[in-house]
Amino acid sequence: MRYLVVGAGAVGGTVGVRLASAGYDVTVVARGAHLAAIRERGLTLRQPEEERTLRLPAVDGPGDQPLPADTVLVLTVKSQDTAAALATWVDAPVAGGGTAGQRLPLLTAQNGVANEPAALRLFARVHGVCVWLPATHLEPGVVVANGHPHPGMLHIGRYPSGSDDTDRAVAADLTAAGFVAPVRSDVMRWKYGKLLGNLTNALQALFGRDVPDGLAERIRTEGEAVLAAAGIAHTDRAEETAERGDLVQHRPVGGEQRAGGSTWQSLARGAGSAETDHLNGEIVLLGRLHGVPTPANAAVQQAVRRAVRERIPAGEFPRAELAKLLG
């Protein structure tokens, strides 16, 4: 199989470089200054044990030629960019006939749980991936991955449930590239557990390490209550800790620890959007559907949207302003 990684940021860049380094055929999709840097000097992956730069084929969308029939699309964009990415690639022609949406497997290696149903509207073969991969993308052409001894753990399974030969083949390739890649028939249970953990991403983006006391647990408690009301199964922290063990430890790269998670990086780069409406917003949505109040998650959503809109730097949102939103 060959891989088309749609979104060569922190997760996609790490996956792309590692797969290519293991000998697999990889093309990355990027845009703007990042795409220009990859084309000019390659994609650099900095890790605790080494730094490598690879000259990978890099594109900004489908070209003139049909996609090879053995292509696997790996979607690694932030959730707010999913709709545009799916629309860009769904009708790309495939060698031998048909389109990407009809014939090719699509892996959703993204935070949140809204990407899989969005993808299944357009792609017949959707595979969820639960991503535990501590990485950072702030500089064009450069990705920093802090995971050690493995760069990340990527649970993979068919959406909405089950597993198949594609899952097993991709997992084998990811394993050869250095990842831990369990195949799970209940991959969405793991993704919902990861969603609960990701609810604090927004707090880090807003306040850095100075998160108001009790707020992180408050937003998670709301999330757990919502999933219980909706009857949605999820992993818990003990199961996740036992699964990871010491397989993906956070280590410094170049003497520096990881600065912040994915939402923090969006504010730090001034990206103009953030994934909070697809993380905390998922809890708010389910709460409204099932009659469970979620005021803390709703307040965090509003605060992040303001931070994006007003270009408030990562970690510098006024605590008093969030207190007002929380009432």
Protein Blocks (a to p, Z undefined) as FASTA:
>chain_A
ZZddehjafklmmmmmmmmmnopacddddehjllmmmmmnopadddfkbccdddddddfb
dcfbdcdfkbccddfbdfklmmmmmmmmmmpccehiajfklmmccddddedjklmmmmmm
mmmbdcddddddddddfbghiacdfbdfbfbdcdddddfbdcdfklmmmmmmmmmnopac
dddfklmmmmmmmmmmmmmmmmmmmnommccehklmmmmmmmmmmmmmnopacddfklmm
mmnmmmbccddeehiacfbdfklmmmmnonopafklmmmmmmmmmmmmnopacfklmmmm
mmmmmmmmnopaehiacfklmmmmnZZ
